[in-house]
Amino acid sequence: MTEEIISRIIGECRKFATNEIRKTCLDADFSPDADWVFGIWKKSCQLDLPFLAIPENFCGGGCTPLDCAFILDLLAGECAGIASVYAHHFTACIPLLMAEDEHQNRFFTKLTDKNALPKIAAVIFPPESGDSSLQWIKKNGCVIINGTSRITGSIDLADGFILFLAETGDSEKTQCVWVDRSAKGVTTGEPLQLPGLKINAFGPVLFNDVTITNDNIIADGQTAEKMLKAARSVFYGFTAALAVGAARRAFEKAMDYAEERYQFGKQIIRHQEIQRMLGNMHMKLTAGSAAYRQAFEDQKSKLPFLATDAVPAKIFCTDAAMEIVMDAIQIHGGYGYMHEYGIEKIMRDVKILQLLGGTNSFLAVSHIADKI
Amino acid sequence: MTPSDIKFGLFADAPDLLSTLPALGKLNKHCPAYIKSAENAQVIARRFARNEMLPKVLEIDEKCTKDPRYFDWDLWKKANDIKLNISPIPEKMGGLGWNALANAVLVEELSSVCLASASNITFNTFGLLGAMVECRTGIVLKIIADMVDAQKKGEPLFWSWAITEPSAGTDMEHGRAMATMRPSTHAQKAPGGYIINGTKCFITNGSLAHYVIANICFDISAPKESMATFLIPTDTKGFSVGTVERKCGQKASQTAEIIFKDVFVPEENLWEPPGRGLRHTREILSITRGFIGVAGLGLARGALAQAINFAAHKKMGTHRLIDEEWVRFIIADIVKEIMIVRHACYNFAIALDTYHVWRMFEELPIKTSLKILPQNFLLSKSLQKLAQTKILDSAGTFYKNKLVSEETVEAFVKHGSAVKVAGTDLAVKVANRVADIVGLEGMSRKHGIEKYFRDAKITQIYEGTNQANRLDLLENEIIPLL
């Protein structure tokens, strides 16, 4: 896809985000409503937004993960909560991009079926540490699953999940399967009541003798392990992009407010301390944008995206985003703390982005430990 | 929130002041009664925080999310029953007679569970604090008697301190900023009193207050020179409450817009004349900023206690989350910072007792009066009337100004600002770092840790932004040397 087409798509998405998300996302944050999210999702189908990560030969947008990250960055500028639903969905497409033709055909056709209701997918990773609380056995070519999955997003929206089953230290046993939300024995657990990304329900998925038939087993062994690494890495990259997008919005709001507000007889943007804060925010934004781009850069032109190590980008971007948002609130004074100004929501959203896929301190430790 | 079985902070056996702040040992040797009273306060405050607040605060937070005007009277009444909301009033007059050190203990313990509920209980002393600035004997005695009477009846008597104007918060607390601001609220002279018009915003308890102590200028083009302090009963015609804000956190504490439309205030309710309003604010700040630092410290300690509780019970395969080395290092670092800030906070509280208004209770004339006069007389209308005579009324002001000089006030603005920045920055830092330990699951509402995170941020903004506090610190400590 040419850069021209990509920038046109980005332009359209920006318009969509401003028109459809900006006005209503604060209300949605206050009273989270799956119907609202689904309404946005349906409208975004007119732009082919949910299909961007799917190859063109399956009627998708054929965007690279980096292109998808750009889109997520700008969606998160309006609402990181709804952007995170797209992030989960795009991530679910990654293992499929690496799957056999027959699986691609089956699942991409399912996801892009424009006659049916639009489909939303999500990914369930194995726990980053410790053993999975899911038990599974292989029987007659099927996989039978029991137990409680680790926490994932979109649990009340997803029509299906890409589920990874893995055992610590034995990559031969890794499985990548598709689970229909409506399959027998699949239920969702109590959603967590998180302070941020509130419109995206996070929680575990419960499995009670769920049988995954052979045609829903996408890969196993080393192939599944590669898919897992790629999907995880892309998800870290996407999380980084979401954080940068959310923080950019906070920065813009702080810049605007600093020009409006007068103190000591001049606009506060004319005070050096405010300039220092805004300068540091700008620096972190620039570095954050570069960090997540870099994480995808090597694979920009080819699909599928293979495991580039995106953990440092995730840590840097989400931590930088939190610092940016905190300072943006500080510049707004008391107004920054009030719901109607929309900045405190960004702080709550970014807090959850810091914790997605493992907390930042944990990831800093484990991504080095994994290399030993 | 669930109680922790790990005996840290709120869950440790009280009193632990001497073991956690060993430097107090020296004081304990020379003034055992002083330390004993603080230890007593710790036992009472910790018990109240643990038994009454802890089981309720999440439920209150949720109710306030739905309705920002919800106020939990049940918790407030329980605090009122044991006089926590009138703690600084002398024991003889019906209060608890707690000094600054004991009140710091109270704020730390209550804030370690919920800063918003803590402020509902402890900020009620604003009325007394406001009156103590001018210290007119008649007014001080009347306010004490009213507060004690309300406490006995179990009825609320709320005071609000109305400083912030729309788009001007910190401006109202700093001389140079005030000189250049353009306030919306203003007063004008009328026969027998003053007429007030305008709007104040972000006023803590503005929607519940019976009295508002407000800083309002006479000339909006010269706010600093014309700023005065008024006592305004909220049942006065023309006073109304606007929006009660929906906030990120500290939801149990109401933050309201208050509107004055031709509000008439009688002559005697002018507490500070034009030009003295800023001085009034500075004196209150010289005490309250330090206590906000203590509140931040309490919040940090509470967030850490809950995170330790979570990490000690969260299984990671064969071990617990708290057994991870990286978790232990984060916790150690937080413990270190809490220790350092806590020493600064208590150092400030002891200094308040030594040099600021609290010292008055230790001075011979007041000490003796409190000792020999019967309680009924101390709280009587006849004493109030007597004290309102010109000589006695101004004697209080004269005496207090002699004990607490302008220099003392500015020195405490300096020290208080340092403690405020240290305590509130700590609150935000710790609330963030514990999230990094407990992760998504630990940040689910039921553990209460996410509430600390939401509550913390405003502490860096109210009572003067931490930037304004830094300015005050610099302008009192370094600038005079240049």
Interface residues (C-beta under 8 A of the other chain):
Chain A: F30 S129 G130 D131 I151 L192 Q193 L194 P195 F202 R261 Y262 Q263 F264 G265 E273 M322 M326 I329 Q330 G333 G334 G336 Y337 M338 H339 E340 E344 M347 R348 K351 I352 Q354 L355 L356 G358 T359 N360 S361 F362 A364 V365
Chain B: T164 S167 A168 G169 T170 D171 R176 A177 A179 T180 M181 C201 F202 E245 R246 K247 C248 G249 K315 M316 G317 E324 W326 V327 I330 V428 N432 A435 D436 I437 V438 G439 L440 E441 M443 S444 R445 K446 E450 F453 R454 K457 I458 Q460 I461 Y462 T465 N466 Q467
